[in-house]
Amino acid sequence: MFIRISRLGGIGLLLVLSACVANYGAGRSTPILDGAVNVGMAKGYCVDRNAGRQADDRAVVLMGRCTSSVDAVPAVITLSVGAGGSASAVAGGPALLAEFFTSEAGRQSLSRDGRAGDVRVLQALGSGDALLMRVEDRAVGEYWRAVTGLRGRLVTLSVAGTEAEPLGAEEGRSVLDQALSALVAANRSSG
């Protein structure tokens, strides 16, 4: 299973990242939402500054490999940051989040087409304050997602392969772990 890039409206350009930072190492970050949150980038991945958007105190940021020559698997990483105060939605912790996302209403919220029957949560596990899920959506394939609160905001990270190079479950989990670690590290200083 894989994410069909054509369905994601132009994310295919993500892998030809024109607005990358020259340093591809871990520990890089860039502020969004007027500095409310820092986007941490895992080693080998860069933000596509032309593909994301910020509006109404919310943001969506897209990342992919900085270049085809870096030692990072091809992946599409999507960071969604909710409005200030939205982290209250995850206050119950990973166990309650897992209960919600495996319910019909939760699977409907994960579904690209809004149909709970199109989504299966293949794995759901806690990692610190985050819930990590391996999800299969009939419309877009299999991907990993992390849901957590950060600086008072609901934050989700999704990691998927490309049509040309789908990610295996272990590869996807590894990229998600790296991306989540980079995000948390970039926001550790305040919060």
Backbone bond lengths (Angstrom), bond angles and torsions (degrees), N, CA, C in turn:
res aa  C-N    CA-C-N  psi(-1)  N-CA   C-N-CA  omega(-1)  CA-C   N-CA-C  phi
1 M - - - 1.447 - - 1.524 109.84 -
2 F 1.306 117.48 151.32 1.449 121.45 -177.37 1.506 110.52 -156.13
3 I 1.322 116.01 162.56 1.460 121.85 174.11 1.515 107.05 -80.60
4 R 1.285 116.80 129.68 1.463 120.63 176.49 1.521 107.53 -85.99
5 I 1.320 115.56 108.55 1.458 120.97 -174.54 1.515 111.37 -57.61
6 S 1.323 118.12 -37.82 1.464 119.79 -178.90 1.521 111.60 -60.28
7 R 1.329 118.36 -31.10 1.459 121.84 178.49 1.518 112.12 -72.64
8 L 1.308 117.28 -19.72 1.448 120.12 -177.29 1.519 112.11 -92.89
9 G 1.321 117.45 14.09 1.455 122.61 170.33 1.510 115.97 56.36
10 G 1.309 117.05 69.47 1.447 120.08 172.03 1.509 115.34 91.19
11 I 1.319 118.33 3.84 1.453 119.00 179.55 1.528 110.37 -70.25
12 G 1.321 117.99 -17.80 1.460 120.83 177.25 1.512 111.50 -54.19
13 L 1.312 116.63 -31.14 1.457 120.74 177.76 1.515 111.26 -68.53
14 L 1.316 116.11 -16.95 1.448 121.29 -177.86 1.518 112.08 -56.35
15 L 1.298 117.56 -37.37 1.450 120.21 -175.38 1.526 112.73 -78.48
16 V 1.318 117.30 -6.04 1.456 122.05 174.58 1.525 106.71 -110.93
17 L 1.267 115.67 56.49 1.457 122.15 -169.22 1.521 111.42 -63.16
18 S 1.311 115.10 113.69 1.455 120.27 -178.37 1.513 113.28 -88.32
19 A 1.309 117.69 -17.81 1.466 119.61 -174.65 1.521 111.98 -113.48
20 C 1.324 116.92 39.58 1.460 120.75 -178.17 1.507 112.40 -80.28
21 V 1.302 113.68 158.32 1.445 121.46 172.29 1.528 106.72 -83.26
22 A 1.315 117.93 143.38 1.459 121.46 -177.31 1.532 112.23 -65.57
23 N 1.323 119.19 -29.12 1.452 122.81 -179.58 1.528 108.93 -89.43
24 Y 1.332 116.77 114.44 1.462 120.62 -175.24 1.524 113.37 -95.09
25 G 1.337 118.52 5.88 1.450 121.52 -177.17 1.515 112.70 -73.19
26 A 1.327 114.36 169.87 1.466 119.80 177.34 1.526 109.07 -70.78
27 G 1.305 117.51 164.01 1.448 122.46 175.93 1.514 114.28 92.13
28 R 1.303 118.38 1.57 1.465 121.25 178.33 1.512 108.92 -84.12
29 S 1.330 115.87 149.17 1.462 119.62 175.90 1.518 109.35 -153.01
30 T 1.320 114.82 161.38 1.456 121.73 176.59 1.528 108.19 -142.22
31 P 1.330 117.87 137.99 1.466 120.15 -178.65 1.533 111.76 -77.93
32 I 1.328 115.43 148.55 1.465 122.29 172.68 1.516 108.02 -132.81
33 L 1.311 116.43 169.12 1.461 122.69 178.01 1.533 110.97 51.28
34 D 1.312 114.81 50.74 1.466 122.43 179.57 1.523 112.48 54.35
35 G 1.324 116.48 36.83 1.460 121.62 176.99 1.511 115.17 87.13
36 A 1.316 118.48 3.10 1.468 120.84 -179.48 1.524 111.88 -64.82
37 V 1.336 116.94 -31.73 1.461 123.09 -179.14 1.518 107.74 -140.55
38 N 1.340 116.04 146.21 1.457 121.50 173.35 1.521 108.34 -107.33
39 V 1.318 116.43 133.45 1.462 121.43 175.38 1.514 107.07 -87.00
40 G 1.314 116.93 113.48 1.462 121.58 175.41 1.511 108.85 -88.69
41 M 1.316 115.93 140.77 1.468 120.53 -177.67 1.513 110.36 -115.20
42 A 1.315 116.46 127.05 1.453 121.72 176.05 1.523 108.92 -67.57
43 K 1.305 116.51 154.80 1.464 122.16 -179.08 1.524 110.74 -53.93
44 G 1.339 115.29 126.38 1.456 121.48 177.00 1.513 114.99 92.11
45 Y 1.343 118.04 -5.28 1.464 121.75 -178.47 1.532 109.72 -114.53
46 C 1.322 115.31 145.61 1.461 122.21 -178.81 1.521 110.37 -131.83
47 V 1.316 115.67 155.80 1.460 122.53 176.00 1.519 108.96 -78.89
48 D 1.317 116.86 135.81 1.465 121.54 170.65 1.520 105.96 -91.70
49 R 1.298 116.48 100.46 1.466 121.51 -174.42 1.526 112.88 -69.57
50 N 1.322 117.45 -13.10 1.464 120.77 179.45 1.523 113.29 -93.57
51 A 1.327 118.23 -9.92 1.467 119.93 -172.95 1.521 114.30 -104.66
52 G 1.319 119.33 -22.80 1.460 121.21 -177.68 1.520 111.47 -86.09
53 R 1.331 114.40 -175.83 1.467 118.27 176.54 1.523 109.80 -155.92
54 Q 1.332 114.52 152.02 1.457 122.69 175.81 1.512 107.59 -130.74
55 A 1.323 116.62 128.55 1.466 121.69 178.60 1.517 108.73 -164.42
56 D 1.320 116.04 150.38 1.469 121.78 175.25 1.522 112.94 50.76
57 D 1.337 117.47 41.73 1.455 122.71 176.77 1.529 112.26 63.74
58 R 1.324 117.29 26.76 1.473 123.56 178.34 1.517 107.71 -135.25
59 A 1.333 116.39 160.40 1.464 119.13 -179.94 1.521 110.97 -149.07
60 V 1.327 114.90 150.70 1.452 123.62 169.55 1.523 105.90 -127.72
61 V 1.326 116.06 126.28 1.461 122.16 -177.88 1.522 107.96 -123.98
62 L 1.329 116.47 132.97 1.458 121.47 179.25 1.520 109.66 -110.89
63 M 1.336 115.27 138.84 1.464 121.74 179.48 1.521 109.60 -134.10
64 G 1.314 114.76 155.88 1.453 122.17 174.77 1.508 108.85 -157.29
65 R 1.338 116.27 -177.56 1.466 119.49 178.43 1.516 109.76 -57.33
66 C 1.327 115.80 139.75 1.460 120.10 -179.66 1.524 110.99 -64.75
67 T 1.309 116.84 -44.16 1.473 122.70 175.19 1.519 107.34 -150.29
68 S 1.302 116.47 164.56 1.465 119.65 179.43 1.520 111.95 -71.43
69 S 1.333 117.82 -12.20 1.458 120.20 -178.57 1.536 113.26 -90.19
70 V 1.337 119.18 -8.43 1.463 119.94 179.00 1.522 110.44 -78.38
71 D 1.325 115.06 156.26 1.458 121.20 -179.49 1.528 109.62 -85.55
72 A 1.321 115.54 72.42 1.469 122.16 178.23 1.525 107.08 -148.39
73 V 1.325 116.64 139.02 1.460 119.08 -179.51 1.526 109.70 -70.30
74 P 1.328 117.41 146.15 1.466 119.72 176.51 1.530 109.47 -62.58
75 A 1.316 115.79 123.36 1.463 120.72 -179.75 1.519 109.17 -154.43
76 V 1.320 115.12 151.42 1.451 122.88 173.29 1.529 105.99 -104.54
77 I 1.331 116.54 119.84 1.463 122.14 -179.99 1.529 107.17 -112.43
78 T 1.319 115.96 124.23 1.463 121.11 179.83 1.524 108.71 -117.21
79 L 1.318 115.53 125.42 1.458 122.43 176.48 1.514 107.98 -110.01
80 S 1.320 117.38 124.47 1.468 122.39 175.21 1.517 108.00 -116.48
81 V 1.327 116.25 129.03 1.462 122.18 -178.33 1.519 108.06 -120.75
82 G 1.330 115.98 122.99 1.457 121.61 -179.82 1.518 112.51 -80.39
83 A 1.294 115.56 175.19 1.467 122.88 -179.90 1.522 110.53 -66.04
84 G 1.320 115.90 159.59 1.454 121.27 175.61 1.526 110.11 -53.34
85 G 1.320 117.19 135.67 1.458 122.11 -179.38 1.517 114.79 88.26
86 S 1.323 118.20 -9.27 1.475 121.17 -176.47 1.521 113.51 -72.39
87 A 1.321 119.05 -12.98 1.469 121.53 179.50 1.523 112.36 -64.83
88 S 1.326 117.21 -14.98 1.461 118.75 178.03 1.527 111.56 -59.68
89 A 1.324 116.56 -21.96 1.472 120.96 178.61 1.524 112.29 -66.20
90 V 1.340 117.58 -19.77 1.463 120.72 -178.37 1.532 112.08 -113.11
91 A 1.322 116.95 13.37 1.467 121.75 -175.64 1.522 113.13 -61.00
92 G 1.322 118.80 -25.44 1.456 121.99 -178.62 1.511 114.06 -74.44
93 G 1.330 118.10 -11.31 1.459 122.18 177.74 1.512 114.10 91.05
94 P 1.328 115.81 175.11 1.467 121.91 -174.54 1.530 115.11 -58.68
95 A 1.325 118.37 -37.40 1.467 119.88 -177.74 1.528 111.32 -64.21
96 L 1.326 116.98 -44.67 1.471 119.83 178.27 1.526 111.12 -68.36
97 L 1.334 116.90 -36.18 1.466 119.68 176.34 1.525 110.70 -62.45
98 A 1.320 116.93 -43.60 1.468 121.00 179.06 1.524 110.54 -61.35
99 E 1.319 115.96 -41.15 1.464 120.18 177.86 1.534 110.37 -60.59
100 F 1.340 116.04 -43.47 1.466 119.35 179.18 1.530 111.56 -65.69
101 F 1.335 117.83 -51.11 1.464 120.13 -173.78 1.519 113.82 -69.18
102 T 1.323 118.70 -18.44 1.453 120.08 174.72 1.530 112.07 -89.84
103 S 1.328 116.97 -7.34 1.467 121.00 176.38 1.530 109.71 -78.96
104 E 1.317 115.96 169.48 1.464 119.94 178.18 1.532 111.58 -60.40
105 A 1.321 116.96 -45.00 1.471 120.16 179.67 1.526 111.25 -63.33
106 G 1.321 117.21 -39.73 1.457 121.29 179.49 1.517 111.97 -67.21
107 R 1.331 116.70 -43.84 1.469 119.95 178.24 1.527 110.47 -65.40
108 Q 1.320 117.08 -34.78 1.464 120.18 175.80 1.532 110.47 -63.55
109 S 1.338 117.17 -39.99 1.469 120.25 179.45 1.532 111.50 -67.64
110 L 1.319 117.79 -27.44 1.465 121.64 178.22 1.528 112.61 -81.82
111 S 1.325 117.12 -21.59 1.461 122.17 -172.60 1.524 112.71 -71.80
112 R 1.290 115.82 131.28 1.473 121.34 176.04 1.523 109.91 -59.81
113 D 1.330 117.64 -37.17 1.467 122.42 -177.42 1.528 113.65 -99.36
114 G 1.349 117.05 4.51 1.454 120.12 178.03 1.520 114.98 75.53
115 R 1.339 117.20 17.65 1.472 121.23 -179.90 1.525 110.04 -114.47
116 A 1.320 116.49 114.88 1.463 121.95 -178.21 1.520 111.80 -56.46
117 G 1.316 117.46 -36.26 1.457 121.26 -178.78 1.520 114.15 -66.09
118 D 1.320 117.21 -14.28 1.470 121.36 178.94 1.521 113.01 -86.01
119 V 1.341 117.28 -6.33 1.465 120.96 -173.23 1.522 110.98 -121.52
120 R 1.329 113.98 137.69 1.470 121.00 170.66 1.515 107.83 -125.91
121 V 1.315 117.14 131.42 1.457 121.43 172.36 1.525 105.57 -90.35
122 L 1.339 115.61 107.20 1.457 121.82 -174.55 1.527 112.24 -79.00
123 Q 1.325 116.24 -32.64 1.462 122.27 176.51 1.515 107.88 -147.30
124 A 1.314 116.44 145.80 1.467 122.77 174.37 1.511 107.24 -145.57
125 L 1.321 116.82 119.56 1.452 120.44 -177.81 1.514 110.91 -147.80
126 G 1.311 115.10 149.63 1.458 120.40 178.52 1.514 111.25 -83.30
127 S 1.318 115.42 147.49 1.463 122.58 174.54 1.521 106.05 -144.28
128 G 1.325 116.67 96.27 1.459 120.29 -172.45 1.522 108.76 65.05
129 D 1.328 116.91 -127.89 1.465 121.87 178.88 1.526 112.73 -86.75
130 A 1.332 117.37 -3.35 1.471 121.27 -174.57 1.524 112.15 -98.56
131 L 1.316 114.94 150.66 1.459 121.99 168.30 1.518 106.50 -101.48
132 L 1.329 117.01 126.97 1.459 122.67 175.52 1.516 107.90 -106.98
133 M 1.334 116.32 133.31 1.464 120.74 -179.63 1.522 110.53 -133.24
134 R 1.319 115.10 138.79 1.465 120.58 167.21 1.519 104.73 -101.09
135 V 1.328 115.40 120.45 1.459 122.01 -171.17 1.521 110.00 -120.08
136 E 1.320 115.57 142.56 1.466 121.29 172.05 1.529 107.62 -118.83
137 D 1.319 115.44 119.22 1.461 122.47 178.64 1.520 107.29 -116.02
138 R 1.309 116.54 123.78 1.463 121.51 -177.97 1.535 112.05 -53.56
139 A 1.334 117.35 -32.91 1.463 120.99 -176.86 1.522 113.56 -78.49
140 V 1.344 117.50 -29.94 1.463 119.09 -173.75 1.522 115.03 -127.99
141 G 1.305 118.60 -4.95 1.457 120.57 178.77 1.515 112.94 95.35
142 E 1.335 114.69 -157.94 1.458 121.53 -175.60 1.522 110.60 -98.95
143 Y 1.340 115.63 141.05 1.451 120.60 178.41 1.524 109.24 -156.12
144 W 1.330 116.13 168.90 1.462 122.82 175.02 1.518 109.28 -106.60
145 R 1.321 116.43 148.14 1.466 121.06 178.38 1.529 109.00 -142.70
146 A 1.328 115.26 139.11 1.464 122.13 172.55 1.520 107.52 -115.11
147 V 1.323 116.42 139.73 1.466 122.25 177.67 1.526 106.77 -127.91
148 T 1.339 116.24 128.27 1.460 120.39 -178.87 1.524 109.92 -158.23
149 G 1.311 116.40 175.98 1.455 122.51 172.32 1.517 108.67 -107.74
150 L 1.323 116.63 142.26 1.460 121.54 -179.02 1.523 108.63 -148.73
151 R 1.310 115.86 121.81 1.470 120.93 -179.32 1.529 112.06 52.16
152 G 1.337 115.78 39.44 1.459 121.06 177.52 1.520 114.97 79.31
153 R 1.329 116.79 9.28 1.469 120.60 -176.94 1.533 111.01 -121.64
154 L 1.325 116.27 144.61 1.458 121.96 171.73 1.521 107.46 -71.42
155 V 1.329 116.09 128.22 1.458 121.31 -177.83 1.520 108.93 -129.46
156 T 1.325 116.29 134.12 1.464 120.88 172.32 1.516 108.76 -125.86
157 L 1.309 115.07 142.19 1.460 123.13 174.24 1.514 106.33 -121.77
158 S 1.321 117.49 130.77 1.460 121.72 175.75 1.512 108.87 -121.77
159 V 1.324 116.21 141.78 1.462 122.24 179.08 1.520 108.15 -130.43
160 A 1.328 114.97 125.72 1.461 120.56 179.54 1.520 109.69 -138.72
161 G 1.309 115.27 156.75 1.451 120.19 172.82 1.516 109.67 -80.58
162 T 1.296 114.80 -173.88 1.460 120.63 177.53 1.524 108.91 -108.54
163 E 1.298 116.54 168.73 1.458 120.21 178.06 1.525 110.16 -60.09
164 A 1.318 116.29 -39.96 1.463 120.80 -179.25 1.529 112.15 -73.42
165 E 1.325 117.12 -33.14 1.458 121.12 -177.20 1.522 110.84 -138.27
166 P 1.339 117.34 82.80 1.465 119.58 177.97 1.532 110.47 -63.98
167 L 1.321 116.41 152.58 1.461 122.00 177.70 1.518 110.45 -93.34
168 G 1.304 116.49 137.97 1.447 120.61 170.87 1.523 109.03 -74.67
169 A 1.311 117.08 166.59 1.467 121.30 -177.36 1.524 111.69 -59.13
170 E 1.335 117.82 -43.67 1.465 120.46 -178.54 1.527 111.65 -69.52
171 E 1.330 117.57 -41.71 1.468 120.91 177.57 1.524 110.68 -61.64
172 G 1.328 116.20 -46.16 1.459 120.50 -179.98 1.511 111.89 -60.77
173 R 1.322 117.09 -42.01 1.469 121.47 178.74 1.520 110.19 -64.69
174 S 1.325 117.36 -40.15 1.460 121.18 179.39 1.534 111.21 -62.90
175 V 1.330 117.13 -45.04 1.466 120.52 178.52 1.526 110.20 -64.61
176 L 1.337 117.44 -41.53 1.462 120.79 178.06 1.527 110.78 -60.77
177 D 1.328 117.39 -45.41 1.465 120.98 179.42 1.526 110.78 -59.93
178 Q 1.336 117.26 -43.79 1.467 121.42 179.36 1.534 110.78 -63.76
179 A 1.327 116.10 -45.23 1.470 120.66 -178.90 1.524 111.18 -64.86
180 L 1.328 117.37 -42.06 1.461 120.90 179.24 1.526 110.88 -66.39
181 S 1.313 117.10 -42.19 1.469 120.71 177.62 1.514 111.70 -61.04
182 A 1.344 116.48 -42.95 1.469 120.85 178.79 1.531 110.97 -64.56
183 L 1.328 117.11 -39.51 1.460 121.47 179.16 1.537 110.96 -64.90
184 V 1.319 116.11 -47.46 1.466 120.26 -179.66 1.531 109.94 -63.45
185 A 1.333 118.28 -44.30 1.464 121.48 179.66 1.523 111.81 -61.50
186 A 1.329 117.12 -39.55 1.459 121.36 -179.13 1.522 112.50 -67.05
187 N 1.326 117.19 -19.94 1.465 121.25 -177.59 1.525 113.45 -112.46
188 R 1.296 116.64 9.63 1.458 121.72 -176.25 1.513 113.06 -68.33
189 S 1.319 118.15 -31.88 1.460 121.53 -171.70 1.522 114.50 -66.67
190 S 1.322 116.96 -27.01 1.475 118.88 177.93 1.499 109.70 -148.89
191 G 1.293 116.17 164.25 1.311 117.43 -179.22 1.280 154.40 172.78
